[in-house]
């Protein structure tokens, strides 16, 4: 089977707020938006955001690999997101993961490659 496009969909109670969050924090580019749904490209992938969500905390499985974990957590918080588990350096290795949520309650991970 030939796949023409792969897209991951999340829900949002406030579609415009969610779109703005992913534009600002992850350099998302809106490629399509209507009153009920938006599509953004982020690092070559497509994120669909569907309005009508309930704003409940929901695990998505989405992970964003970035260069600076601490700066990314700061940017996420400044844009209205929440860091649920702060990154922590350990004696064994530098911090490589932060558990977060967008303003709509969708849980996401921020990661950096392990050394």
Biotite code that builds the C-alpha atoms (Angstrom):
import biotite.structure as struc

atoms = struc.array([
    struc.Atom([0.000, 0.000, 0.000], chain_id="A", res_id=1, res_name="UNK", atom_name="CA", element="C"),
    struc.Atom([1.290, 3.433, -0.903], chain_id="A", res_id=2, res_name="UNK", atom_name="CA", element="C"),
    struc.Atom([0.677, 6.001, 1.831], chain_id="A", res_id=3, res_name="UNK", atom_name="CA", element="C"),
    struc.Atom([0.107, 9.467, 0.420], chain_id="A", res_id=4, res_name="UNK", atom_name="CA", element="C"),
    struc.Atom([0.205, 11.357, 3.692], chain_id="A", res_id=5, res_name="UNK", atom_name="CA", element="C"),
    struc.Atom([0.646, 10.550, 7.380], chain_id="A", res_id=6, res_name="UNK", atom_name="CA", element="C"),
    struc.Atom([-1.048, 12.808, 9.893], chain_id="A", res_id=7, res_name="UNK", atom_name="CA", element="C"),
    struc.Atom([-1.465, 12.707, 13.676], chain_id="A", res_id=8, res_name="UNK", atom_name="CA", element="C"),
    struc.Atom([-4.683, 14.229, 15.050], chain_id="A", res_id=9, res_name="UNK", atom_name="CA", element="C"),
    struc.Atom([-5.242, 15.781, 18.470], chain_id="A", res_id=10, res_name="UNK", atom_name="CA", element="C"),
    struc.Atom([-8.301, 17.505, 19.952], chain_id="A", res_id=11, res_name="UNK", atom_name="CA", element="C"),
    struc.Atom([-8.618, 21.048, 21.222], chain_id="A", res_id=12, res_name="UNK", atom_name="CA", element="C"),
    struc.Atom([-11.321, 22.901, 23.096], chain_id="A", res_id=13, res_name="UNK", atom_name="CA", element="C"),
    struc.Atom([-9.946, 26.152, 21.706], chain_id="A", res_id=14, res_name="UNK", atom_name="CA", element="C"),
    struc.Atom([-8.716, 25.516, 18.161], chain_id="A", res_id=15, res_name="UNK", atom_name="CA", element="C"),
    struc.Atom([-7.147, 28.939, 17.639], chain_id="A", res_id=16, res_name="UNK", atom_name="CA", element="C"),
    struc.Atom([-5.221, 28.739, 20.935], chain_id="A", res_id=17, res_name="UNK", atom_name="CA", element="C"),
    struc.Atom([-3.927, 25.260, 20.076], chain_id="A", res_id=18, res_name="UNK", atom_name="CA", element="C"),
    struc.Atom([-2.828, 26.317, 16.591], chain_id="A", res_id=19, res_name="UNK", atom_name="CA", element="C"),
    struc.Atom([-0.999, 29.355, 17.984], chain_id="A", res_id=20, res_name="UNK", atom_name="CA", element="C"),
    struc.Atom([0.745, 27.164, 20.605], chain_id="A", res_id=21, res_name="UNK", atom_name="CA", element="C"),
    struc.Atom([2.136, 24.736, 18.015], chain_id="A", res_id=22, res_name="UNK", atom_name="CA", element="C"),
    struc.Atom([3.118, 27.609, 15.704], chain_id="A", res_id=23, res_name="UNK", atom_name="CA", element="C"),
    struc.Atom([5.005, 29.451, 18.446], chain_id="A", res_id=24, res_name="UNK", atom_name="CA", element="C"),
    struc.Atom([6.594, 26.584, 20.375], chain_id="A", res_id=25, res_name="UNK", atom_name="CA", element="C"),
    struc.Atom([7.384, 24.141, 17.564], chain_id="A", res_id=26, res_name="UNK", atom_name="CA", element="C"),
    struc.Atom([7.663, 26.435, 14.516], chain_id="A", res_id=27, res_name="UNK", atom_name="CA", element="C"),
    struc.Atom([4.548, 24.846, 13.060], chain_id="A", res_id=28, res_name="UNK", atom_name="CA", element="C"),
    struc.Atom([3.317, 26.156, 9.733], chain_id="A", res_id=29, res_name="UNK", atom_name="CA", element="C"),
    struc.Atom([-0.426, 26.202, 9.116], chain_id="A", res_id=30, res_name="UNK", atom_name="CA", element="C"),
    struc.Atom([-1.160, 24.595, 5.762], chain_id="A", res_id=31, res_name="UNK", atom_name="CA", element="C"),
    struc.Atom([-4.939, 24.419, 6.141], chain_id="A", res_id=32, res_name="UNK", atom_name="CA", element="C"),
    struc.Atom([-7.459, 25.745, 8.642], chain_id="A", res_id=33, res_name="UNK", atom_name="CA", element="C"),
    struc.Atom([-11.230, 25.857, 8.868], chain_id="A", res_id=34, res_name="UNK", atom_name="CA", element="C"),
    struc.Atom([-13.631, 26.569, 11.711], chain_id="A", res_id=35, res_name="UNK", atom_name="CA", element="C"),
    struc.Atom([-13.322, 22.981, 12.967], chain_id="A", res_id=36, res_name="UNK", atom_name="CA", element="C"),
    struc.Atom([-9.852, 21.719, 12.021], chain_id="A", res_id=37, res_name="UNK", atom_name="CA", element="C"),
    struc.Atom([-6.324, 22.812, 11.237], chain_id="A", res_id=38, res_name="UNK", atom_name="CA", element="C"),
    struc.Atom([-3.271, 21.103, 9.770], chain_id="A", res_id=39, res_name="UNK", atom_name="CA", element="C"),
    struc.Atom([0.258, 22.220, 10.557], chain_id="A", res_id=40, res_name="UNK", atom_name="CA", element="C"),
    struc.Atom([3.579, 20.932, 9.316], chain_id="A", res_id=41, res_name="UNK", atom_name="CA", element="C"),
    struc.Atom([6.207, 20.490, 12.000], chain_id="A", res_id=42, res_name="UNK", atom_name="CA", element="C"),
    struc.Atom([9.634, 19.137, 11.045], chain_id="A", res_id=43, res_name="UNK", atom_name="CA", element="C"),
    struc.Atom([8.175, 17.587, 7.888], chain_id="A", res_id=44, res_name="UNK", atom_name="CA", element="C"),
    struc.Atom([5.281, 15.865, 9.691], chain_id="A", res_id=45, res_name="UNK", atom_name="CA", element="C"),
    struc.Atom([1.625, 16.840, 9.763], chain_id="A", res_id=46, res_name="UNK", atom_name="CA", element="C"),
    struc.Atom([-0.232, 17.592, 12.965], chain_id="A", res_id=47, res_name="UNK", atom_name="CA", element="C"),
    struc.Atom([-3.996, 17.836, 12.655], chain_id="A", res_id=48, res_name="UNK", atom_name="CA", element="C"),
    struc.Atom([-5.873, 19.685, 15.373], chain_id="A", res_id=49, res_name="UNK", atom_name="CA", element="C"),
    struc.Atom([-9.606, 19.126, 15.580], chain_id="A", res_id=50, res_name="UNK", atom_name="CA", element="C"),
    struc.Atom([-11.822, 21.521, 17.499], chain_id="A", res_id=51, res_name="UNK", atom_name="CA", element="C"),
    struc.Atom([-14.544, 20.352, 19.865], chain_id="A", res_id=52, res_name="UNK", atom_name="CA", element="C"),
    struc.Atom([-12.217, 18.759, 22.406], chain_id="A", res_id=53, res_name="UNK", atom_name="CA", element="C"),
    struc.Atom([-13.113, 18.660, 26.092], chain_id="A", res_id=54, res_name="UNK", atom_name="CA", element="C"),
    struc.Atom([-9.789, 19.927, 27.446], chain_id="A", res_id=55, res_name="UNK", atom_name="CA", element="C"),
    struc.Atom([-9.217, 16.765, 29.491], chain_id="A", res_id=56, res_name="UNK", atom_name="CA", element="C"),
    struc.Atom([-5.685, 15.521, 30.090], chain_id="A", res_id=57, res_name="UNK", atom_name="CA", element="C"),
    struc.Atom([-4.951, 13.043, 27.291], chain_id="A", res_id=58, res_name="UNK", atom_name="CA", element="C"),
    struc.Atom([-1.791, 11.062, 26.562], chain_id="A", res_id=59, res_name="UNK", atom_name="CA", element="C"),
    struc.Atom([-0.905, 11.468, 22.866], chain_id="A", res_id=60, res_name="UNK", atom_name="CA", element="C"),
    struc.Atom([2.379, 9.630, 22.466], chain_id="A", res_id=61, res_name="UNK", atom_name="CA", element="C"),
    struc.Atom([3.796, 12.637, 20.588], chain_id="A", res_id=62, res_name="UNK", atom_name="CA", element="C"),
    struc.Atom([7.459, 13.386, 21.122], chain_id="A", res_id=63, res_name="UNK", atom_name="CA", element="C"),
    struc.Atom([9.377, 16.397, 19.873], chain_id="A", res_id=64, res_name="UNK", atom_name="CA", element="C"),
    struc.Atom([13.159, 16.053, 19.634], chain_id="A", res_id=65, res_name="UNK", atom_name="CA", element="C"),
    struc.Atom([14.850, 19.402, 20.151], chain_id="A", res_id=66, res_name="UNK", atom_name="CA", element="C"),
    struc.Atom([18.379, 20.714, 20.771], chain_id="A", res_id=67, res_name="UNK", atom_name="CA", element="C"),
    struc.Atom([17.992, 22.503, 24.124], chain_id="A", res_id=68, res_name="UNK", atom_name="CA", element="C"),
    struc.Atom([15.640, 20.769, 26.536], chain_id="A", res_id=69, res_name="UNK", atom_name="CA", element="C"),
    struc.Atom([15.650, 23.468, 29.211], chain_id="A", res_id=70, res_name="UNK", atom_name="CA", element="C"),
    struc.Atom([15.059, 26.316, 26.732], chain_id="A", res_id=71, res_name="UNK", atom_name="CA", element="C"),
    struc.Atom([12.258, 24.315, 25.095], chain_id="A", res_id=72, res_name="UNK", atom_name="CA", element="C"),
    struc.Atom([10.552, 23.837, 28.479], chain_id="A", res_id=73, res_name="UNK", atom_name="CA", element="C"),
    struc.Atom([10.775, 27.590, 29.083], chain_id="A", res_id=74, res_name="UNK", atom_name="CA", element="C"),
    struc.Atom([9.263, 28.342, 25.649], chain_id="A", res_id=75, res_name="UNK", atom_name="CA", element="C"),
    struc.Atom([6.501, 25.798, 26.191], chain_id="A", res_id=76, res_name="UNK", atom_name="CA", element="C"),
    struc.Atom([5.559, 27.350, 29.556], chain_id="A", res_id=77, res_name="UNK", atom_name="CA", element="C"),
    struc.Atom([5.704, 30.896, 28.138], chain_id="A", res_id=78, res_name="UNK", atom_name="CA", element="C"),
    struc.Atom([3.196, 29.854, 25.444], chain_id="A", res_id=79, res_name="UNK", atom_name="CA", element="C"),
    struc.Atom([0.706, 28.462, 27.977], chain_id="A", res_id=80, res_name="UNK", atom_name="CA", element="C"),
    struc.Atom([1.845, 24.847, 28.176], chain_id="A", res_id=81, res_name="UNK", atom_name="CA", element="C"),
    struc.Atom([2.731, 22.980, 31.344], chain_id="A", res_id=82, res_name="UNK", atom_name="CA", element="C"),
    struc.Atom([5.830, 20.972, 32.231], chain_id="A", res_id=83, res_name="UNK", atom_name="CA", element="C"),
    struc.Atom([4.521, 17.969, 34.157], chain_id="A", res_id=84, res_name="UNK", atom_name="CA", element="C"),
    struc.Atom([7.919, 16.417, 34.839], chain_id="A", res_id=85, res_name="UNK", atom_name="CA", element="C"),
    struc.Atom([10.870, 18.773, 34.660], chain_id="A", res_id=86, res_name="UNK", atom_name="CA", element="C"),
    struc.Atom([14.072, 17.549, 33.008], chain_id="A", res_id=87, res_name="UNK", atom_name="CA", element="C"),
    struc.Atom([16.761, 16.584, 35.496], chain_id="A", res_id=88, res_name="UNK", atom_name="CA", element="C"),
    struc.Atom([20.451, 15.991, 35.058], chain_id="A", res_id=89, res_name="UNK", atom_name="CA", element="C"),
    struc.Atom([21.727, 12.896, 36.853], chain_id="A", res_id=90, res_name="UNK", atom_name="CA", element="C"),
    struc.Atom([25.250, 11.718, 37.699], chain_id="A", res_id=91, res_name="UNK", atom_name="CA", element="C"),
    struc.Atom([24.846, 9.022, 35.030], chain_id="A", res_id=92, res_name="UNK", atom_name="CA", element="C"),
    struc.Atom([23.744, 11.282, 32.152], chain_id="A", res_id=93, res_name="UNK", atom_name="CA", element="C"),
    struc.Atom([22.438, 14.731, 31.243], chain_id="A", res_id=94, res_name="UNK", atom_name="CA", element="C"),
    struc.Atom([18.700, 15.361, 31.170], chain_id="A", res_id=95, res_name="UNK", atom_name="CA", element="C"),
    struc.Atom([17.102, 13.933, 28.033], chain_id="A", res_id=96, res_name="UNK", atom_name="CA", element="C"),
    struc.Atom([13.319, 14.060, 28.618], chain_id="A", res_id=97, res_name="UNK", atom_name="CA", element="C"),
    struc.Atom([10.539, 16.339, 29.881], chain_id="A", res_id=98, res_name="UNK", atom_name="CA", element="C"),
    struc.Atom([6.896, 15.346, 30.164], chain_id="A", res_id=99, res_name="UNK", atom_name="CA", element="C"),
    struc.Atom([4.608, 18.225, 29.202], chain_id="A", res_id=100, res_name="UNK", atom_name="CA", element="C"),
    struc.Atom([1.076, 19.210, 28.229], chain_id="A", res_id=101, res_name="UNK", atom_name="CA", element="C"),
    struc.Atom([-0.191, 21.747, 25.721], chain_id="A", res_id=102, res_name="UNK", atom_name="CA", element="C"),
    struc.Atom([-2.832, 24.306, 26.799], chain_id="A", res_id=103, res_name="UNK", atom_name="CA", element="C"),
    struc.Atom([-5.578, 21.891, 25.672], chain_id="A", res_id=104, res_name="UNK", atom_name="CA", element="C"),
    struc.Atom([-4.435, 19.055, 27.975], chain_id="A", res_id=105, res_name="UNK", atom_name="CA", element="C"),
    struc.Atom([-2.682, 16.968, 25.292], chain_id="A", res_id=106, res_name="UNK", atom_name="CA", element="C"),
    struc.Atom([0.367, 15.346, 26.899], chain_id="A", res_id=107, res_name="UNK", atom_name="CA", element="C"),
    struc.Atom([3.593, 15.433, 24.898], chain_id="A", res_id=108, res_name="UNK", atom_name="CA", element="C"),
    struc.Atom([7.278, 14.705, 25.447], chain_id="A", res_id=109, res_name="UNK", atom_name="CA", element="C"),
    struc.Atom([10.267, 16.906, 24.750], chain_id="A", res_id=110, res_name="UNK", atom_name="CA", element="C"),
    struc.Atom([13.465, 14.949, 24.175], chain_id="A", res_id=111, res_name="UNK", atom_name="CA", element="C"),
    struc.Atom([17.080, 15.363, 23.238], chain_id="A", res_id=112, res_name="UNK", atom_name="CA", element="C"),
    struc.Atom([19.218, 12.534, 21.884], chain_id="A", res_id=113, res_name="UNK", atom_name="CA", element="C"),
    struc.Atom([20.970, 10.501, 24.565], chain_id="A", res_id=114, res_name="UNK", atom_name="CA", element="C"),
    struc.Atom([24.734, 10.549, 24.422], chain_id="A", res_id=115, res_name="UNK", atom_name="CA", element="C"),
])
